[in-house]
Amino acid sequence: MTASDLEQLLIDRLIREKGGTSQTWQRALGKVIVRDTETHAHCNWDVRISGTDAQRAAIERLLDDVRLEHSIIAAG
């Protein structure tokens, strides 16, 4: 899975679970940041979330689940 694939997966799940538009969730989610697996062996990606308190809480809950399924991703 690539960073762009993961970003789309996160947005799709947020829309399905919480409603709203892809543009709204894209702004709240931000870009997926891929880190070096040498220094981040357990999970090599992160996001810099923004948005409302409710949006941030929904994203954080989703990230916990998705990190278990997709802990290592490729850039792109």
N, C-alpha and C positions, 0 to 999 in steps of 0.2 A: 504494500500500500504506500502511496506517495502522500506528501503533505497536502496536495490539492484534493486527492481522493478523500483523505481524512476530513478536510475542511467541509467538503460537500456532504459527507456522511453525517457530520455533526449538525450542519444546518438542516438537512432533511429530517433528522430525528427530532430536532427542536421544533420544527414546524409541525410534525406529526403529533408530538406530545403536548406542545404548548400553544400551537396556532401561530398566527402572525405571518409575515412575509419573509422571503429569503433575504431581501435587502436589510430589513430590520435586524434579523439574527446575524447577518454578515457583519454589520457595524458593531453589534454587541460582542461578537466572538473575536473579531480581529483576525490576523493571519496566524497560521500555524508556524511556529518556530522550531526548526529541526536542529538538534544539538549533536555533537560528536558522540558516538557510542563508546569511545574510549573513556570519556569522563561521565557519561550518563548511560551506564550499562543496563539499567532496569527500565528506563523509559526515556527515549531520546527526543521527546517533543513537548512543547508547551504552547500556550496561547496567552495573550495579554487581553483579558476581557474588560469590557466597559459596559455601559448601559445602566438600566435601572437596577435597584436592589433585587427585584423579582427576576429580572433577566440574568443577573450574575448568579443568583442562587440556582436557577434552572440549569445554567451552563455548568456550574461546579458539580452538581449532582450527575449530570450526563458525563462529564469528564472522568469522574471516578469510575464509572462503568466502562467507558470506552478504553481507558488506559489498561484495564485488565484484558480486553480483547485485542488491542492493537498497541502494544507498548513500544515496539520498534517500527519506525517507518523510514522511507527513503525520501530524500529531497525531491522536489519537483511538483 
